[in-house]
Amino acid sequence: MKSELANRDMVTGSRSVKIALIDLECTCNDDHQFGPHEIIEVGAVMGKLCPESFHVVSELQLYIRPIINPTLTNFCTELTGITQSTVDAGVILEE
């Protein structure tokens, strides 16, 4: 009974679930020989999902500087909308 109440919205009384939605963008090219792919953007949304709605609790957008293929291809920029200057100013992921 206690866990059931913890998942109910105190205002509406409807059940809710906390979820995280994560979107990754990677380096790419229209050439199938391109690789390895590196993450260049992490987008995330934390939210509360109710039967009738979704409420955003917090958001994150993080750009990452690619190391192996540091120069984005035109294809990658057109596909993702991420520019070279954006990733140049991004953080470096450590292993």
VENTA-V339612 format. One record per pair of residues at least 6 apart in sequence whose ideal C-beta (glycine too) atoms are under 6 Angstrom apart, sorted by the first residue. I is the first residue (numbers start at 1). J is the second residue. D is the distance in Angstrom with one decimal. If there is no record, write none. Layout:
# VENTA-V339612
i->[I,I]
j->[J,J]
d->[D,D]
This chain:
# VENTA-V339612
i->[7,8,9,14,14,16,16,17,18,19,19,20,21,22,23,24,25,25,25,26,26,27,27,27,27,27,27,28,29,29,30,38,38,39,40,40,40,40,41,41,42,43,44,45,45,46,46,47,47,47,47,48,63,63,63,64,64,64,65,65,65,72,77]
j->[15,15,16,50,51,48,50,49,48,47,49,46,45,44,43,39,40,41,80,37,39,37,38,40,66,69,76,76,73,75,75,66,68,64,64,66,82,87,63,82,62,61,60,56,59,57,58,54,55,56,57,55,86,87,90,90,91,93,87,90,92,84,83]
d->[5.5,5.9,5.3,5.0,5.8,4.9,4.6,4.8,5.7,5.9,5.4,5.3,4.7,4.9,4.2,5.5,5.4,4.0,4.8,4.1,5.6,5.5,4.8,5.8,5.2,5.2,5.8,4.8,4.5,5.1,4.7,4.2,5.8,5.4,5.4,5.7,5.9,5.3,5.5,5.9,4.5,5.2,4.3,5.8,5.3,4.6,4.7,5.4,5.9,5.1,5.5,4.6,5.3,5.7,3.6,4.8,5.9,5.5,5.4,4.3,5.2,5.2,6.0]
